[in-house]
């Protein structure tokens, strides 16, 4: 029995297919990967974060994008759909304006099927983004948020939050520096008691 060789596609072919597809797929190293659906907990957590951060981000003139906006890691032609992204002065990959390239914060709500990828190869790709200041991982099984902060090129620090009364503060350095604040209890409201 022979094994069929994999068919690799270019990032341009991916975008053409993706923009016409009825479902979302990510792109990495010449391959497309269909995205699976989410859980109720995943959805509620993402909405809670969106509701808590939107007024803060908007007041600073930045944008908060939800899971339907694509991210391109220009250095590697990796395309993904983070659960949430904060972008200050969005730069788009092309004239379609459906793919951003310069987030300052990326937030992923972890699931059993994607946690290893989100912590591993996906984070390695995200670290190639010059504008990225914070990568935030939010558990949907435990009351736990991990904030990875870019201290210097190539050096990331970790802040771990798991107490119900923890307040997460994330400084954003743009033309006008500001901090985002969110209570752990707000993130998990209606999800984890």
Backbone as JSON Lines, residues from 0, in Angstrom:
{"i":0,"aa":"X","n":[0.84,-1.17,0.0],"ca":[0.0,0.0,0.0],"c":[0.89,1.24,0.0]}
{"i":1,"aa":"X","n":[0.56,2.2,-0.83],"ca":[1.35,3.42,-0.89],"c":[0.63,4.55,-0.15]}
{"i":2,"aa":"X","n":[1.41,5.45,0.37],"ca":[0.87,6.6,1.08],"c":[0.82,7.77,0.11]}
{"i":3,"aa":"X","n":[-0.33,8.42,0.07],"ca":[-0.48,9.58,-0.82],"c":[0.32,10.75,-0.26]}
{"i":4,"aa":"X","n":[1.09,11.43,-1.13],"ca":[1.83,12.59,-0.65],"c":[0.87,13.72,-0.28]}
{"i":5,"aa":"X","n":[1.29,14.51,0.7],"ca":[0.47,15.66,1.1],"c":[0.5,16.71,0.01]}
{"i":6,"aa":"X","n":[-0.62,17.4,-0.14],"ca":[-0.72,18.49,-1.09],"c":[-0.58,19.81,-0.33]}
{"i":7,"aa":"X","n":[0.49,20.52,-0.6],"ca":[0.71,21.8,0.06],"c":[0.19,22.93,-0.82]}
{"i":8,"aa":"X","n":[-0.33,23.96,-0.16],"ca":[-0.85,25.11,-0.9],"c":[-0.12,26.38,-0.44]}
{"i":9,"aa":"X","n":[-0.17,27.38,-1.26],"ca":[0.44,28.66,-0.92],"c":[-0.51,29.45,-0.01]}
{"i":10,"aa":"X","n":[0.02,30.47,0.62],"ca":[-0.84,31.31,1.47],"c":[-1.87,32.04,0.62]}
{"i":11,"aa":"X","n":[-1.55,32.37,-0.61],"ca":[-2.5,33.02,-1.5],"c":[-3.66,32.07,-1.84]}
{"i":12,"aa":"X","n":[-3.33,30.78,-2.11],"ca":[-4.37,29.79,-2.37],"c":[-5.24,29.6,-1.13]}
{"i":13,"aa":"X","n":[-4.6,29.56,0.05],"ca":[-5.36,29.44,1.29],"c":[-6.38,30.57,1.42]}
{"i":14,"aa":"X","n":[-5.95,31.8,1.24],"ca":[-6.86,32.94,1.39],"c":[-8.01,32.88,0.39]}
{"i":15,"aa":"X","n":[-7.73,32.46,-0.82],"ca":[-8.79,32.34,-1.83],"c":[-9.82,31.29,-1.41]}
{"i":16,"aa":"X","n":[-9.35,30.15,-0.95],"ca":[-10.24,29.07,-0.5],"c":[-10.99,29.52,0.76]}
{"i":17,"aa":"X","n":[-10.26,30.08,1.71],"ca":[-10.82,30.46,3.0],"c":[-11.93,31.5,2.88]}
{"i":18,"aa":"X","n":[-11.71,32.47,2.02],"ca":[-12.7,33.54,1.88],"c":[-14.0,33.05,1.25]}
{"i":19,"aa":"X","n":[-13.96,31.92,0.56],"ca":[-15.17,31.37,-0.06],"c":[-15.76,30.21,0.75]}
{"i":20,"aa":"X","n":[-15.06,29.77,1.78],"ca":[-15.48,28.58,2.53],"c":[-16.61,28.89,3.5]}
{"i":21,"aa":"X","n":[-17.48,27.9,3.75],"ca":[-18.57,28.08,4.71],"c":[-18.12,27.89,6.17]}
{"i":22,"aa":"X","n":[-16.89,27.48,6.39],"ca":[-16.35,27.27,7.73],"c":[-14.92,27.81,7.77]}
{"i":23,"aa":"X","n":[-14.39,28.01,8.98],"ca":[-13.06,28.59,9.14],"c":[-11.99,27.51,9.22]}
{"i":24,"aa":"X","n":[-10.83,27.84,8.64],"ca":[-9.65,26.98,8.73],"c":[-8.44,27.85,9.01]}
{"i":25,"aa":"X","n":[-7.5,27.29,9.74],"ca":[-6.22,27.97,9.95],"c":[-5.24,27.44,8.92]}
{"i":26,"aa":"X","n":[-4.13,28.13,8.77],"ca":[-3.13,27.77,7.76],"c":[-1.76,27.79,8.41]}
{"i":27,"aa":"X","n":[-1.02,26.7,8.2],"ca":[0.34,26.64,8.73],"c":[1.18,25.7,7.87]}
{"i":28,"aa":"X","n":[2.34,26.18,7.46],"ca":[3.33,25.38,6.72],"c":[2.73,24.68,5.5]}
{"i":29,"aa":"X","n":[1.89,25.42,4.77],"ca":[1.36,24.89,3.52],"c":[0.12,24.04,3.65]}
{"i":30,"aa":"X","n":[-0.42,23.9,4.86],"ca":[-1.6,23.08,5.07],"c":[-2.72,23.87,5.74]}
{"i":31,"aa":"X","n":[-3.96,23.49,5.4],"ca":[-5.14,24.07,6.03],"c":[-5.66,23.11,7.09]}
{"i":32,"aa":"X","n":[-6.11,23.67,8.22],"ca":[-6.64,22.87,9.31],"c":[-8.01,23.42,9.7]}
{"i":33,"aa":"X","n":[-9.07,22.61,9.51],"ca":[-10.42,23.04,9.85],"c":[-10.53,23.26,11.35]}
{"i":34,"aa":"X","n":[-11.24,24.31,11.72],"ca":[-11.44,24.63,13.14],"c":[-12.7,23.95,13.63]}
{"i":35,"aa":"X","n":[-12.63,23.47,14.86],"ca":[-13.8,22.81,15.44],"c":[-14.67,23.84,16.17]}
{"i":36,"aa":"X","n":[-15.86,23.45,16.52],"ca":[-16.76,24.32,17.26],"c":[-16.29,24.52,18.7]}
{"i":37,"aa":"X","n":[-16.99,25.37,19.42],"ca":[-16.61,25.65,20.8],"c":[-17.66,25.12,21.76]}
{"i":38,"aa":"X","n":[-17.32,25.17,23.04],"ca":[-18.26,24.76,24.08],"c":[-19.0,25.99,24.61]}
{"i":39,"aa":"X","n":[-20.02,25.75,25.37],"ca":[-20.75,26.85,26.01],"c":[-19.82,27.61,26.94]}
{"i":40,"aa":"X","n":[-19.02,26.9,27.73],"ca":[-18.08,27.56,28.66],"c":[-17.1,28.43,27.89]}
{"i":41,"aa":"X","n":[-16.56,27.92,26.81],"ca":[-15.62,28.67,25.98],"c":[-16.27,29.96,25.49]}
{"i":42,"aa":"X","n":[-17.48,29.84,24.99],"ca":[-18.2,30.99,24.45],"c":[-18.5,32.02,25.53]}
{"i":43,"aa":"X","n":[-18.98,31.58,26.69],"ca":[-19.29,32.51,27.78],"c":[-18.05,33.23,28.29]}
{"i":44,"aa":"X","n":[-16.96,32.52,28.42],"ca":[-15.7,33.14,28.87],"c":[-15.27,34.21,27.88]}
{"i":45,"aa":"X","n":[-15.28,33.89,26.6],"ca":[-14.88,34.86,25.57],"c":[-15.79,36.09,25.59]}
{"i":46,"aa":"X","n":[-17.09,35.88,25.75],"ca":[-18.03,37.01,25.81],"c":[-17.79,37.85,27.06]}
{"i":47,"aa":"X","n":[-17.53,37.21,28.2],"ca":[-17.23,37.95,29.42],"c":[-15.99,38.82,29.27]}
{"i":48,"aa":"X","n":[-14.97,38.28,28.63],"ca":[-13.74,39.05,28.41],"c":[-14.02,40.21,27.46]}
{"i":49,"aa":"X","n":[-14.74,39.92,26.39],"ca":[-15.12,40.95,25.43],"c":[-15.87,42.09,26.11]}
{"i":50,"aa":"X","n":[-16.87,41.73,26.93],"ca":[-17.68,42.75,27.61],"c":[-16.84,43.58,28.58]}
{"i":51,"aa":"X","n":[-15.89,42.95,29.25],"ca":[-15.06,43.66,30.22],"c":[-14.01,44.55,29.58]}
{"i":52,"aa":"X","n":[-13.47,44.11,28.45],"ca":[-12.37,44.86,27.83],"c":[-12.82,45.89,26.8]}
{"i":53,"aa":"X","n":[-13.95,45.65,26.17],"ca":[-14.38,46.55,25.07],"c":[-14.41,48.03,25.46]}
{"i":54,"aa":"X","n":[-15.04,48.42,26.58],"ca":[-15.04,49.85,26.92],"c":[-13.64,50.41,27.17]}
{"i":55,"aa":"X","n":[-12.77,49.6,27.78],"ca":[-11.42,50.06,28.07],"c":[-10.61,50.28,26.79]}
{"i":56,"aa":"X","n":[-10.72,49.32,25.88],"ca":[-9.97,49.37,24.62],"c":[-10.47,50.51,23.74]}
{"i":57,"aa":"X","n":[-11.76,50.63,23.67],"ca":[-12.38,51.67,22.82],"c":[-11.98,53.07,23.29]}
{"i":58,"aa":"X","n":[-11.92,53.27,24.61],"ca":[-11.56,54.56,25.17],"c":[-10.14,54.97,24.76]}
{"i":59,"aa":"X","n":[-9.31,53.98,24.46],"ca":[-7.92,54.25,24.07],"c":[-7.74,54.35,22.56]}
{"i":60,"aa":"X","n":[-8.83,54.23,21.81],"ca":[-8.74,54.31,20.35],"c":[-8.23,53.04,19.7]}
{"i":61,"aa":"X","n":[-8.3,51.93,20.41],"ca":[-7.87,50.64,19.86],"c":[-9.1,49.82,19.5]}
{"i":62,"aa":"X","n":[-8.88,48.69,18.84],"ca":[-9.96,47.8,18.44],"c":[-9.83,46.46,19.14]}
{"i":63,"aa":"X","n":[-10.96,45.86,19.49],"ca":[-11.0,44.53,20.08],"c":[-11.74,43.64,19.09]}
{"i":64,"aa":"X","n":[-11.03,42.69,18.51],"ca":[-11.61,41.81,17.51],"c":[-11.94,40.46,18.11]}
{"i":65,"aa":"X","n":[-13.08,39.91,17.71],"ca":[-13.55,38.62,18.17],"c":[-13.1,37.54,17.18]}
{"i":66,"aa":"X","n":[-13.43,36.32,17.4],"ca":[-12.89,35.14,16.72],"c":[-13.05,35.07,15.21]}
{"i":67,"aa":"X","n":[-13.8,35.95,14.59],"ca":[-14.0,35.87,13.14],"c":[-13.0,36.68,12.33]}
{"i":68,"aa":"X","n":[-12.11,37.41,13.0],"ca":[-11.09,38.18,12.28],"c":[-9.8,37.37,12.26]}
{"i":69,"aa":"X","n":[-9.25,37.22,11.09],"ca":[-8.07,36.41,10.87],"c":[-6.8,37.19,11.24]}
{"i":70,"aa":"X","n":[-5.8,36.47,11.72],"ca":[-4.48,37.03,12.02],"c":[-3.46,36.39,11.09]}
{"i":71,"aa":"X","n":[-2.6,37.22,10.52],"ca":[-1.49,36.7,9.71],"c":[-0.19,37.01,10.44]}
{"i":72,"aa":"X","n":[0.59,35.98,10.68],"ca":[1.95,36.16,11.18],"c":[2.82,36.3,9.94]}
{"i":73,"aa":"X","n":[3.16,37.54,9.61],"ca":[3.84,37.82,8.34],"c":[5.16,37.09,8.19]}
{"i":74,"aa":"X","n":[5.9,36.94,9.29],"ca":[7.22,36.32,9.22],"c":[7.18,34.86,8.77]}
{"i":75,"aa":"X","n":[6.03,34.2,8.96],"ca":[5.96,32.77,8.62],"c":[4.76,32.4,7.75]}
{"i":76,"aa":"X","n":[3.95,33.38,7.36],"ca":[2.73,33.09,6.6],"c":[1.8,32.13,7.33]}
{"i":77,"aa":"X","n":[1.74,32.25,8.64],"ca":[0.83,31.47,9.47],"c":[-0.45,32.28,9.65]}
{"i":78,"aa":"X","n":[-1.61,31.66,9.45],"ca":[-2.9,32.33,9.61],"c":[-3.7,31.62,10.69]}
{"i":79,"aa":"X","n":[-4.29,32.39,11.58],"ca":[-5.12,31.8,12.63],"c":[-6.27,32.74,12.97]}
{"i":80,"aa":"X","n":[-7.15,32.25,13.82],"ca":[-8.31,33.01,14.3],"c":[-8.27,33.03,15.83]}
{"i":81,"aa":"X","n":[-7.51,33.94,16.44],"ca":[-7.5,33.99,17.91],"c":[-8.89,34.29,18.44]}
{"i":82,"aa":"X","n":[-9.16,33.85,19.67],"ca":[-10.47,34.11,20.26],"c":[-10.71,35.61,20.4]}
{"i":83,"aa":"X","n":[-9.7,36.36,20.82],"ca":[-9.79,37.82,20.9],"c":[-8.42,38.41,20.58]}
{"i":84,"aa":"X","n":[-8.43,39.58,19.96],"ca":[-7.2,40.33,19.68],"c":[-7.44,41.8,19.94]}
{"i":85,"aa":"X","n":[-6.45,42.45,20.51],"ca":[-6.49,43.9,20.64],"c":[-5.48,44.46,19.66]}
{"i":86,"aa":"X","n":[-5.94,45.39,18.86],"ca":[-5.1,46.0,17.83],"c":[-5.22,47.52,17.96]}
{"i":87,"aa":"X","n":[-4.1,48.19,18.04],"ca":[-4.08,49.65,18.12],"c":[-3.53,50.18,16.79]}
{"i":88,"aa":"X","n":[-4.41,50.73,15.97],"ca":[-4.01,51.15,14.62],"c":[-3.83,49.95,13.74]}
{"i":89,"aa":"X","n":[-4.95,49.28,13.38],"ca":[-4.82,48.02,12.64],"c":[-4.11,48.16,11.3]}
{"i":90,"aa":"X","n":[-3.25,47.18,11.06],"ca":[-2.61,47.03,9.75],"c":[-3.18,45.75,9.18]}
{"i":91,"aa":"X","n":[-3.6,45.83,7.92],"ca":[-4.24,44.69,7.29],"c":[-3.29,44.04,6.28]}
{"i":92,"aa":"X","n":[-3.48,42.74,6.08],"ca":[-2.61,41.98,5.17],"c":[-2.84,42.35,3.71]}
{"i":93,"aa":"X","n":[-4.07,42.79,3.39],"ca":[-4.36,43.16,2.0],"c":[-5.6,44.05,1.97]}
{"i":94,"aa":"X","n":[-6.08,44.36,0.78],"ca":[-7.19,45.3,0.62],"c":[-8.53,44.75,1.12]}
{"i":95,"aa":"X","n":[-8.63,43.46,1.35],"ca":[-9.87,42.86,1.86],"c":[-10.17,43.31,3.29]}
{"i":96,"aa":"X","n":[-9.15,43.7,4.03],"ca":[-9.28,44.17,5.42],"c":[-10.0,43.17,6.33]}
{"i":97,"aa":"X","n":[-9.71,41.87,6.13],"ca":[-10.26,40.84,7.0],"c":[-9.17,40.05,7.71]}
{"i":98,"aa":"X","n":[-7.92,40.52,7.56],"ca":[-6.78,39.84,8.15],"c":[-5.82,40.89,8.72]}
{"i":99,"aa":"X","n":[-5.66,40.89,10.04],"ca":[-4.76,41.86,10.67],"c":[-3.38,41.25,10.87]}
{"i":100,"aa":"X","n":[-2.4,42.15,11.04],"ca":[-1.01,41.69,11.19],"c":[-0.32,42.24,12.44]}
{"i":101,"aa":"X","n":[-0.98,43.12,13.2],"ca":[-0.26,43.8,14.28],"c":[-1.0,43.85,15.62]}
{"i":102,"aa":"X","n":[-1.41,42.72,16.17],"ca":[-2.06,42.77,17.48],"c":[-1.07,43.13,18.59]}
{"i":103,"aa":"X","n":[-1.56,43.8,19.63],"ca":[-0.73,44.04,20.81],"c":[-1.05,43.01,21.9]}
{"i":104,"aa":"X","n":[-2.27,42.46,21.86],"ca":[-2.68,41.41,22.81],"c":[-3.44,40.34,22.03]}
{"i":105,"aa":"X","n":[-3.13,39.08,22.32],"ca":[-3.88,37.94,21.79],"c":[-4.37,37.14,22.98]}
{"i":106,"aa":"X","n":[-5.66,36.78,22.95],"ca":[-6.26,36.0,24.02],"c":[-6.83,34.71,23.42]}
{"i":107,"aa":"X","n":[-6.44,33.59,23.99],"ca":[-6.97,32.29,23.57],"c":[-7.63,31.62,24.77]}
{"i":108,"aa":"X","n":[-8.86,31.13,24.59],"ca":[-9.54,30.33,25.59],"c":[-9.19,28.87,25.28]}
{"i":109,"aa":"X","n":[-8.56,28.21,26.24],"ca":[-8.03,26.87,26.01],"c":[-9.14,25.82,25.97]}
{"i":110,"aa":"X","n":[-8.95,24.83,25.12],"ca":[-9.82,23.66,25.09],"c":[-8.93,22.43,25.1]}
{"i":111,"aa":"X","n":[-9.5,21.3,25.46],"ca":[-8.71,20.07,25.54],"c":[-8.03,19.75,24.21]}
{"i":112,"aa":"X","n":[-8.73,20.0,23.11],"ca":[-8.2,19.62,21.8],"c":[-7.14,20.59,21.27]}
{"i":113,"aa":"X","n":[-7.09,21.83,21.78],"ca":[-6.15,22.81,21.23],"c":[-5.1,23.3,22.23]}
{"i":114,"aa":"X","n":[-5.2,22.91,23.5],"ca":[-4.32,23.48,24.52],"c":[-2.84,23.28,24.21]}
{"i":115,"aa":"X","n":[-2.44,22.09,23.83],"ca":[-1.02,21.84,23.53],"c":[-0.54,22.72,22.37]}
{"i":116,"aa":"X","n":[-1.35,22.85,21.35],"ca":[-1.0,23.68,20.19],"c":[-0.94,25.16,20.58]}
{"i":117,"aa":"X","n":[-1.94,25.63,21.37],"ca":[-1.97,27.03,21.8],"c":[-0.74,27.37,22.64]}
{"i":118,"aa":"X","n":[-0.29,26.44,23.48],"ca":[0.89,26.68,24.32],"c":[2.2,26.49,23.56]}
{"i":119,"aa":"X","n":[2.17,25.66,22.55],"ca":[3.39,25.28,21.85],"c":[3.62,26.03,20.54]}
{"i":120,"aa":"X","n":[3.31,25.35,19.44],"ca":[3.62,25.9,18.12],"c":[2.9,27.21,17.82]}
{"i":121,"aa":"X","n":[1.66,27.33,18.25],"ca":[0.94,28.59,17.99],"c":[1.62,29.75,18.72]}
{"i":122,"aa":"X","n":[1.99,29.54,19.99],"ca":[2.69,30.59,20.74],"c":[4.04,30.9,20.09]}
{"i":123,"aa":"X","n":[4.72,29.89,19.59],"ca":[6.0,30.12,18.88],"c":[5.78,31.02,17.67]}
{"i":124,"aa":"X","n":[4.68,30.79,16.94],"ca":[4.36,31.65,15.79],"c":[4.01,33.06,16.24]}
{"i":125,"aa":"X","n":[3.21,33.17,17.28],"ca":[2.81,34.49,17.78],"c":[4.01,35.31,18.26]}
{"i":126,"aa":"X","n":[5.01,34.65,18.8],"ca":[6.2,35.37,19.27],"c":[6.97,36.03,18.12]}
{"i":127,"aa":"X","n":[6.67,35.68,16.89],"ca":[7.3,36.31,15.73],"c":[6.68,37.66,15.38]}
{"i":128,"aa":"X","n":[5.56,38.0,16.03],"ca":[4.86,39.25,15.75],"c":[5.51,40.37,16.56]}
{"i":129,"aa":"X","n":[6.12,41.33,15.88],"ca":[6.84,42.41,16.55],"c":[5.96,43.24,17.48]}
{"i":130,"aa":"X","n":[4.71,43.45,17.11],"ca":[3.82,44.31,17.9],"c":[3.26,43.62,19.15]}
{"i":131,"aa":"X","n":[3.34,42.29,19.23],"ca":[2.68,41.55,20.3],"c":[3.36,41.81,21.65]}
{"i":132,"aa":"X","n":[2.57,42.32,22.61],"ca":[3.07,42.6,23.95],"c":[2.62,41.55,24.97]}
{"i":133,"aa":"X","n":[1.42,40.97,24.77],"ca":[0.9,40.01,25.74],"c":[0.14,38.89,25.02]}
{"i":134,"aa":"X","n":[0.35,37.67,25.5],"ca":[-0.38,36.5,25.05],"c":[-1.07,35.92,26.28]}
{"i":135,"aa":"X","n":[-2.39,35.87,26.26],"ca":[-3.16,35.5,27.43],"c":[-3.9,34.19,27.17]}
{"i":136,"aa":"X","n":[-3.66,33.2,28.04],"ca":[-4.31,31.91,27.95],"c":[-5.31,31.78,29.09]}
{"i":137,"aa":"X","n":[-6.55,31.43,28.75],"ca":[-7.63,31.34,29.72],"c":[-8.17,29.91,29.73]}
{"i":138,"aa":"X","n":[-8.09,29.27,30.88],"ca":[-8.61,27.91,31.02],"c":[-10.13,27.95,31.07]}
{"i":139,"aa":"X","n":[-10.77,26.94,30.47],"ca":[-12.22,26.84,30.63],"c":[-12.59,25.74,31.62]}
{"i":140,"aa":"X","n":[-11.61,24.96,32.07],"ca":[-11.87,23.91,33.05],"c":[-11.6,24.37,34.48]}
{"i":141,"aa":"X","n":[-10.6,25.24,34.63],"ca":[-10.2,25.76,35.93],"c":[-10.33,27.27,35.93]}
{"i":142,"aa":"X","n":[-10.39,27.84,37.09],"ca":[-10.38,29.3,37.21],"c":[-8.89,29.71,37.16]}
{"i":143,"aa":"X","n":[-8.38,29.91,35.95],"ca":[-6.95,30.19,35.79],"c":[-6.7,30.97,34.5]}
{"i":144,"aa":"X","n":[-5.93,32.06,34.66],"ca":[-5.53,32.87,33.52],"c":[-4.01,33.04,33.59]}
{"i":145,"aa":"X","n":[-3.35,32.79,32.47],"ca":[-1.9,32.98,32.37],"c":[-1.62,34.11,31.39]}
{"i":146,"aa":"X","n":[-0.82,35.07,31.82],"ca":[-0.47,36.21,30.98],"c":[1.03,36.14,30.69]}
{"i":147,"aa":"X","n":[1.37,35.92,29.42],"ca":[2.76,35.93,28.98],"c":[3.04,37.33,28.43]}
{"i":148,"aa":"X","n":[4.04,38.0,28.98],"ca":[4.35,39.38,28.59],"c":[5.73,39.46,27.97]}
{"i":149,"aa":"X","n":[5.81,40.16,26.85],"ca":[7.06,40.34,26.13],"c":[7.88,41.44,26.82]}
{"i":150,"aa":"X","n":[8.92,41.04,27.55],"ca":[9.75,41.99,28.27],"c":[10.79,42.64,27.36]}
{"i":151,"aa":"X","n":[11.42,41.87,26.56],"ca":[12.41,42.28,25.57],"c":[12.27,41.31,24.41]}
{"i":152,"aa":"X","n":[12.8,41.65,23.25],"ca":[12.72,40.66,22.17],"c":[13.3,39.31,22.62]}
{"i":153,"aa":"X","n":[12.48,38.29,22.55],"ca":[12.93,36.95,22.9],"c":[12.79,36.58,24.37]}
{"i":154,"aa":"X","n":[12.37,37.51,25.22],"ca":[12.23,37.21,26.65],"c":[10.8,37.47,27.09]}
{"i":155,"aa":"X","n":[10.11,36.41,27.5],"ca":[8.72,36.5,27.93],"c":[8.61,36.12,29.4]}
{"i":156,"aa":"X","n":[7.81,36.86,30.15],"ca":[7.57,36.54,31.55],"c":[6.13,36.04,31.71]}
{"i":157,"aa":"X","n":[5.89,35.28,32.78],"ca":[4.58,34.7,33.03],"c":[4.01,35.24,34.33]}
{"i":158,"aa":"X","n":[2.75,35.68,34.29],"ca":[1.98,36.02,35.48],"c":[0.79,35.07,35.5]}
{"i":159,"aa":"X","n":[0.57,34.42,36.63],"ca":[-0.46,33.39,36.76],"c":[-1.52,33.86,37.75]}
{"i":160,"aa":"X","n":[-2.8,33.79,37.37],"ca":[-3.91,34.24,38.2],"c":[-4.89,33.09,38.41]}
{"i":161,"aa":"X","n":[-5.2,32.78,39.69],"ca":[-6.14,31.69,39.95],"c":[-7.02,31.92,41.17]}
{"i":162,"aa":"X","n":[-6.81,33.0,41.9],"ca":[-7.64,33.29,43.07],"c":[-8.88,34.06,42.63]}
{"i":163,"aa":"X","n":[-10.05,33.73,43.21],"ca":[-11.29,34.38,42.78],"c":[-11.25,35.9,42.81]}
{"i":164,"aa":"X","n":[-10.49,36.49,43.74],"ca":[-10.45,37.94,43.83],"c":[-9.25,38.56,43.09]}
{"i":165,"aa":"X","n":[-8.54,37.76,42.28],"ca":[-7.41,38.28,41.52],"c":[-7.87,39.34,40.51]}
{"i":166,"aa":"X","n":[-7.08,40.38,40.41],"ca":[-7.31,41.43,39.42],"c":[-6.16,41.38,38.42]}
{"i":167,"aa":"X","n":[-6.5,41.21,37.17],"ca":[-5.49,41.11,36.12],"c":[-5.29,42.5,35.53]}
{"i":168,"aa":"X","n":[-4.05,42.96,35.54],"ca":[-3.73,44.26,34.96],"c":[-2.65,44.06,33.91]}
{"i":169,"aa":"X","n":[-2.93,44.51,32.69],"ca":[-2.03,44.31,31.56],"c":[-1.67,45.67,30.97]}
{"i":170,"aa":"X","n":[-0.42,46.11,31.13],"ca":[-0.02,47.4,30.55],"c":[0.16,47.3,29.03]}
{"i":171,"aa":"X","n":[-0.35,48.29,28.33],"ca":[-0.22,48.35,26.87],"c":[0.62,49.57,26.53]}
{"i":172,"aa":"X","n":[1.68,49.35,25.81],"ca":[2.57,50.45,25.41],"c":[2.38,50.76,23.94]}
{"i":173,"aa":"X","n":[1.63,51.82,23.7],"ca":[1.42,52.32,22.34],"c":[1.73,53.81,22.38]}
{"i":174,"aa":"X","n":[1.25,54.56,21.41],"ca":[1.48,56.01,21.42],"c":[0.95,56.65,22.7]}
{"i":175,"aa":"X","n":[-0.13,56.09,23.26],"ca":[-0.62,56.52,24.57],"c":[-0.71,55.28,25.45]}
{"i":176,"aa":"X","n":[0.23,55.11,26.36],"ca":[0.26,53.92,27.2],"c":[-0.94,53.89,28.14]}
{"i":177,"aa":"X","n":[-1.46,52.69,28.38],"ca":[-2.59,52.49,29.27],"c":[-2.55,51.06,29.79]}
{"i":178,"aa":"X","n":[-3.4,50.75,30.75],"ca":[-3.49,49.4,31.3],"c":[-4.9,48.87,31.16]}
{"i":179,"aa":"X","n":[-5.0,47.6,30.83],"ca":[-6.29,46.91,30.81],"c":[-6.46,46.23,32.16]}
{"i":180,"aa":"X","n":[-7.67,46.27,32.69],"ca":[-7.94,45.64,33.98],"c":[-9.17,44.77,33.87]}
{"i":181,"aa":"X","n":[-9.08,43.58,34.46],"ca":[-10.19,42.64,34.43],"c":[-10.11,41.77,35.67]}
{"i":182,"aa":"X","n":[-11.22,41.57,36.34],"ca":[-11.27,40.69,37.51],"c":[-11.46,39.24,37.05]}
{"i":183,"aa":"X","n":[-10.76,38.34,37.72],"ca":[-10.9,36.92,37.39],"c":[-12.36,36.48,37.55]}
{"i":184,"aa":"X","n":[-13.03,37.01,38.58],"ca":[-14.44,36.68,38.81],"c":[-15.31,37.1,37.63]}
{"i":185,"aa":"X","n":[-14.97,38.21,36.97],"ca":[-15.74,38.67,35.79],"c":[-15.56,37.72,34.61]}
{"i":186,"aa":"X","n":[-14.35,37.23,34.44],"ca":[-14.06,36.33,33.32],"c":[-14.9,35.06,33.43]}
{"i":187,"aa":"X","n":[-15.03,34.53,34.66],"ca":[-15.72,33.26,34.87],"c":[-17.16,33.39,35.35]}
{"i":188,"aa":"X","n":[-17.69,34.6,35.28],"ca":[-19.07,34.81,35.72],"c":[-20.04,33.92,34.91]}
{"i":189,"aa":"X","n":[-20.83,33.13,35.62],"ca":[-21.78,32.24,34.97],"c":[-21.19,30.97,34.41]}
{"i":190,"aa":"X","n":[-19.88,30.75,34.64],"ca":[-19.22,29.58,34.06],"c":[-18.72,28.64,35.14]}
{"i":191,"aa":"X","n":[-17.81,29.13,35.99],"ca":[-17.23,28.33,37.06],"c":[-17.6,28.99,38.39]}
{"i":192,"aa":"X","n":[-18.22,28.24,39.26],"ca":[-18.66,28.78,40.56],"c":[-17.52,28.8,41.55]}
